[in-house]
Amino acid sequence: MENNDGANELFSGGTTNNLTGAKEDYSPYCPVCDGCGEEGCCKPTNCSMSPDGHYCQTYLRDLKIAYICYMELTQKMFEEGDKYKELREFDEKNYDEAFDRFGG
């Protein structure tokens, strides 16, 4: 007995066009960076912000939010003085390493 619920198409990566009946390849992944666009799954830093990307605006939003949160947290740590000295030193070291890694 044949199963016609579409599960085979879902797992095979293909779909059938309802208008033409033609088999079409489908991938939820960006053709440029392979990101899936799901929040919290793929790293936004992998996005190349290409005009041909599928989720660039989503990843750019995520990066902006992370940057704002990071800056506010950093400011708060410096305002608190010695209370977060060890955490500030860790943050500065992490920042310098990331800066070097991304060609700063």
Long-range contacts (C-beta under 8 A, 24 or more apart in sequence): 29-54, 30-54, 30-55, 35-59
